[in-house]
Each structure stands twice: as C-alpha cells, then as structure tokens.
C-alpha cells in the first residue's frame, strides 16, 4: 500500500504569540514550532496501515526549510521517505492543497492521510480541497479506520455521537484524536533520521485565493470582580456568569 501523509508545522500551544511588524503575520521571534498535534495521529495511522498491508509511507509538508524538523520527526517515527514542498511565501489553504494534490497525482498513493486540521489557522479546509482536486472521496474527523482490500470503513465523530461510513480506495482521510496512540520515536531512530535525505520539490504555483488583511490579538475584557463566599455573593456570581460572561 502506497500511503501519503500530509503534515504541517505550527506554533507550540504554550508559546506566547505576538503580531509581527507587518501586521498580517505572527512574529516568529522566540516562537517554538512543533509538529501539528493532529498530524501525529495521521503519521501513526499511516505506519499501522503499512505494518498491516505492506508498502511504504511518504510524509510531506509545505513550507520553508524549518519544515524539515517535523519531517525528521516523521522519519524517526518510521516514515520511509520525506518530501518538502519548498514554499516560504505563507501560502493559503488553496495553494497548499494545490501543491499536495499535484504530488499525489504524480505519486498515485492508495490513501492520503491528514490530521483533522492544523491548530494555528484552524481552517479545516485542506483535506477536503485535496480530495476535490483529486476527485477522490473524503472522510473527515475519523476516530476508527479499517481497510480491507479496496473497501474503507471509517467511524467519524459527529455532534452528539458517531457515524460509520464506507467508501473505497483511493481516498483522503482526516484523522481525529483517539484514532490511535502515536508512538514515541526511540533515540537511535531520532539519530538515524538526522542523516536521512529529504526530497525538495517546487510548489504547484497556484495563486492564493485568500489574503490576510490584518492580524490582531484578542482584547482582554477582564472585569476583575472579587466576591466573597456568602449566599448573596454566590448568587451574584451565578448571575454574572449567566448574564455577562454567558458561559452558563
């Protein structure tokens, strides 16, 4: 089975984000970048499919040279090859999807696996875009996956429950948390991954269809009200949470 896993590099969730001087991007100074957490489930599922059905796993990301770091993480986990589609122009979801779809058309994988979404922009668009460009079925938010021959059975999370769907290969899958437990790469594998080659490719060259006009941090609206523990104070707290904060 030929498996293509698409991953992305995102700021660490504990990193304090600041807007850059241009006002349309984050300031990378002091920001720690990591493998998108949902993509860990995608890599793990690709490796499990390889172990069950044979074949090879190729991991790909779109971005600048810094993206090689997460590709080496994938190699250390067990990915066979890694591809960097080198594009440091901060492309939008459409441009990223175009480059990934172009690679898939050339390499003809049986299945393309993504994390459900990236945790930075949360656009939740790229997997479905790639599927549309390839003309393949797409199943998102997948929490259980079974492939027998060309038949795909997937369980996906929906509001208030689970949904089981069936489709066929080739297809695009977007992995949800809970699909598996990602393995931790061992130290020898991490060391070996540092010397493994990473193929570099040019982007598809699709024009971006979305432009960031302005980026701002959310305003803090803390009222800093201090209440006691009397029944009157507790009643007031409940009222404030209900009427002002609107969280209950």
Backbone torsions as a table, in degrees:
resi	resn	phi	psi	omega
1	UNK	NA	130.0	178.7
2	UNK	-94.1	115.2	-172.0
3	UNK	-118.8	128.3	176.8
4	UNK	-113.8	122.2	179.6
5	UNK	-112.9	125.3	-177.5
6	UNK	-104.5	126.0	-175.4
7	UNK	-128.2	166.8	179.1
8	UNK	-142.2	156.9	178.9
9	UNK	-102.3	131.5	-175.7
10	UNK	-134.2	160.4	174.4
11	UNK	-65.9	143.6	175.2
12	UNK	-57.9	140.6	-177.6
13	UNK	-63.6	-20.9	179.8
14	UNK	-91.8	-2.5	-178.0
15	UNK	-76.3	138.9	175.3
16	UNK	-83.9	119.5	-175.3
17	UNK	-92.0	137.9	173.6
18	UNK	-127.7	146.9	178.7
19	UNK	-77.0	137.2	-178.8
20	UNK	-71.8	170.6	-178.5
21	UNK	-59.6	-27.9	-178.5
22	UNK	-77.2	-13.2	178.4
23	UNK	75.9	4.1	-178.6
24	UNK	-126.4	5.9	179.4
25	UNK	-150.6	166.9	179.1
26	UNK	-81.9	156.1	175.1
27	UNK	-83.9	113.9	-175.8
28	UNK	-74.0	-8.1	-177.5
29	UNK	-61.2	119.8	177.6
30	UNK	78.7	3.7	-179.2
31	UNK	-88.6	130.0	175.6
32	UNK	-91.2	127.2	180.0
33	UNK	-105.1	142.1	-175.6
34	UNK	-135.6	170.3	171.2
35	UNK	-67.3	130.2	178.4
36	UNK	-52.3	123.7	-174.0
37	UNK	-53.7	-40.1	179.3
38	UNK	-64.6	-27.2	-179.0
39	UNK	-71.1	-20.6	175.6
40	UNK	-61.7	-38.5	178.1
41	UNK	-68.9	-34.0	178.9
42	UNK	-66.8	-45.0	178.9
43	UNK	-62.2	-47.1	-179.1
44	UNK	-59.9	-42.2	-179.5
45	UNK	-66.5	-37.3	175.7
46	UNK	-61.9	-42.4	179.3
47	UNK	-66.2	-38.2	179.0
48	UNK	-67.5	-38.4	176.8
49	UNK	-64.4	-39.9	177.0
50	UNK	-63.2	-43.8	-179.8
51	UNK	-64.4	-31.6	-178.4
52	UNK	-84.8	-40.1	-172.4
53	UNK	-111.1	-6.2	-174.3
54	UNK	81.1	-178.7	179.0
55	UNK	104.2	-149.8	-175.9
56	UNK	-148.0	153.2	178.4
57	UNK	-114.2	124.8	173.8
58	UNK	-111.7	130.6	178.9
59	UNK	-109.8	136.6	-176.5
60	UNK	-135.3	146.1	172.4
61	UNK	-139.9	156.9	177.1
62	UNK	-112.5	126.7	-179.5
63	UNK	161.2	-164.7	179.3
64	UNK	-86.4	-169.9	-177.9
65	UNK	-59.3	-28.3	179.9
66	UNK	-60.5	-23.6	179.3
67	UNK	-65.3	-16.5	179.4
68	UNK	-63.7	-26.3	-179.0
69	UNK	-62.3	-45.3	-179.6
70	UNK	-74.3	-28.0	175.8
71	UNK	-66.1	-36.6	178.2
72	UNK	-70.3	-30.4	173.5
73	UNK	-62.7	-43.2	178.5
74	UNK	-64.3	-40.3	177.7
75	UNK	-63.7	-39.6	179.0
76	UNK	-66.4	-32.4	177.8
77	UNK	-71.2	-26.0	178.0
78	UNK	138.1	0.6	177.3
79	UNK	-60.6	141.3	-176.8
80	UNK	-77.5	-43.5	-179.5
81	UNK	-138.1	161.5	-179.0
82	UNK	-136.2	141.1	-179.0
83	UNK	-129.1	130.2	173.5
84	UNK	-107.4	113.2	171.2
85	UNK	-85.4	102.7	-166.9
86	UNK	-79.4	108.9	-179.6
87	UNK	-149.3	100.7	-177.8
88	UNK	-93.9	15.7	-174.5
89	UNK	-90.2	11.7	-177.0
90	UNK	53.6	60.1	-178.0
91	UNK	-67.6	156.2	177.1
92	UNK	-82.4	-178.9	-175.7
93	UNK	-60.0	-38.3	-178.9
94	UNK	-64.8	-44.1	-179.8
95	UNK	-65.7	-40.7	177.4
96	UNK	-62.9	-47.0	-179.9
97	UNK	-61.5	-37.7	179.7
98	UNK	-62.4	-42.8	179.4
99	UNK	-67.2	-40.3	179.7
100	UNK	-68.3	-40.2	179.2
101	UNK	-65.8	-37.8	178.5
102	UNK	-62.6	-40.9	177.6
103	UNK	-65.4	-42.3	-179.5
104	UNK	-63.8	-39.0	178.4
105	UNK	-63.0	-34.1	-178.7
106	UNK	-78.1	-39.2	-174.4
107	UNK	-94.4	-10.8	177.7
108	UNK	44.9	62.6	176.0
109	UNK	-71.0	158.6	174.3
110	UNK	-77.9	-32.3	-179.5
111	UNK	-148.4	140.4	174.8
112	UNK	-112.8	127.9	-175.9
113	UNK	-119.9	132.1	175.7
114	UNK	-120.1	163.6	159.1
115	UNK	-73.8	158.6	-173.7
116	UNK	-58.2	-34.6	178.2
117	UNK	-170.9	161.9	174.3
118	UNK	-85.5	148.5	-174.2
119	UNK	-88.9	1.8	178.4
120	UNK	-90.6	-61.3	-179.5
121	UNK	-93.2	-18.8	176.5
122	UNK	52.8	37.2	-176.2
123	UNK	-73.9	-29.0	177.4
124	UNK	57.6	35.5	-173.8
125	UNK	-116.8	-33.4	-167.5
126	UNK	-61.7	-46.8	-179.8
127	UNK	-56.4	-45.5	-178.9
128	UNK	-69.1	-33.7	176.6
129	UNK	-64.1	-46.3	179.5
130	UNK	-60.7	-43.5	178.9
131	UNK	-60.2	-42.4	179.3
132	UNK	-64.5	-42.9	-179.6
133	UNK	-65.0	-32.1	179.4
134	UNK	-86.9	-18.1	-175.0
135	UNK	74.6	30.7	-177.2
136	UNK	-109.4	156.9	172.6
137	UNK	-68.2	153.1	-178.1
138	UNK	-133.6	132.0	175.2
139	UNK	-123.5	123.3	-175.9
140	UNK	-109.3	165.0	177.7
141	UNK	51.9	49.0	-175.3
142	UNK	-84.0	122.7	-179.7
143	UNK	-109.4	-5.1	173.9
144	UNK	-155.3	138.8	-174.8
145	UNK	-141.5	134.2	177.2
146	UNK	-138.3	127.1	179.7
147	UNK	-122.5	121.8	176.6
148	UNK	-126.3	112.9	-175.5
149	UNK	64.9	-120.4	176.6
150	UNK	-105.1	4.4	-178.4
151	UNK	-91.6	130.3	-179.2
152	UNK	-115.8	126.1	175.3
153	UNK	-119.4	122.1	-175.2
154	UNK	-130.6	141.4	172.4
155	UNK	-105.4	130.2	-177.9
156	UNK	-127.0	149.6	179.3
157	UNK	-79.2	132.0	173.4
158	UNK	-128.6	171.8	-178.3
159	UNK	-60.2	114.8	175.8
160	UNK	81.3	8.1	-179.7
161	UNK	178.6	-157.3	-178.4
162	UNK	-124.4	152.1	176.7
163	UNK	-131.5	131.5	178.3
164	UNK	-106.8	127.1	-178.6
165	UNK	-128.7	157.7	176.2
166	UNK	-125.7	142.1	175.7
167	UNK	-149.5	-164.0	-178.0
168	UNK	-138.3	159.5	175.9
169	UNK	-76.9	150.1	-4.3
170	UNK	-78.1	153.5	-179.3
171	UNK	-154.1	171.6	177.8
172	UNK	-115.0	130.2	-178.4
173	UNK	-119.2	137.2	174.2
174	UNK	-116.3	115.3	-170.6
175	UNK	-81.7	137.9	176.7
176	UNK	-103.0	154.8	171.9
177	UNK	-56.6	134.7	-178.4
178	UNK	103.5	-12.3	177.8
179	UNK	-61.3	-34.7	-179.5
180	UNK	-164.4	-178.9	173.3
181	UNK	-112.5	104.7	-177.1
182	UNK	-57.7	139.2	179.1
183	UNK	-77.2	153.6	174.2
184	UNK	-96.4	127.1	179.5
185	UNK	-65.8	140.6	178.5
186	UNK	-81.6	157.0	-176.6
187	UNK	-55.6	-45.3	178.7
188	UNK	-60.0	-36.8	179.3
189	UNK	-69.8	-35.7	177.0
190	UNK	-63.9	-42.1	179.6
191	UNK	-66.3	-41.6	179.2
192	UNK	-65.0	-37.0	-177.3
193	UNK	-64.2	-26.4	-178.6
194	UNK	-65.2	-25.4	-177.6
195	UNK	-105.2	-0.5	-179.8
196	UNK	-76.1	143.9	-178.8
197	UNK	-71.4	147.1	173.6
198	UNK	-120.4	118.5	-179.3
199	UNK	-73.5	136.6	177.6
200	UNK	-110.5	136.6	179.0
201	UNK	-132.1	156.9	176.1
202	UNK	-82.5	150.5	177.7
203	UNK	-68.3	166.1	-178.5
204	UNK	-67.6	-21.9	177.4
205	UNK	86.4	15.7	178.7
206	UNK	-70.4	140.3	178.4
207	UNK	-73.2	138.6	176.8
208	UNK	-64.5	142.2	179.4
209	UNK	-106.9	-5.2	177.7
210	UNK	-129.4	133.0	178.6
211	UNK	-119.7	132.9	176.5
212	UNK	-77.4	118.7	-177.5
213	UNK	-87.6	-41.7	-178.2
214	UNK	-155.9	145.8	176.3
215	UNK	-128.8	126.8	179.8
216	UNK	-135.5	155.5	175.6
217	UNK	-84.8	148.8	178.4
218	UNK	-64.3	143.5	179.6
219	UNK	-79.0	140.0	176.2
220	UNK	-82.2	127.5	-178.7
221	UNK	-120.8	35.7	179.1
222	UNK	-65.8	133.1	177.9
223	UNK	-93.2	-18.4	177.0
224	UNK	53.8	47.1	176.7
225	UNK	-86.0	135.0	-179.4
226	UNK	-111.4	124.4	-179.5
227	UNK	-121.6	158.0	178.5
228	UNK	-89.2	-159.6	-177.2
229	UNK	-116.0	18.3	177.3
230	UNK	-77.1	165.4	-179.9
231	UNK	-61.7	-35.4	178.8
232	UNK	-66.0	-42.2	179.2
233	UNK	-65.7	-41.1	179.8
234	UNK	-63.9	-42.0	177.9
235	UNK	-63.0	-39.4	178.7
236	UNK	-66.7	-39.2	178.2
237	UNK	-61.4	-44.4	178.9
238	UNK	-62.4	-41.6	179.2
239	UNK	-62.2	-43.2	-179.5
240	UNK	-65.0	-41.7	178.9
241	UNK	-64.2	-34.0	-177.6
242	UNK	-81.7	-45.0	-170.9
243	UNK	-93.0	-33.8	-176.8
244	UNK	-101.3	-53.5	179.9
245	UNK	-75.0	-28.1	179.4
246	UNK	55.4	45.4	177.3
247	UNK	-107.7	-7.8	175.4
248	UNK	-133.9	NA	NA
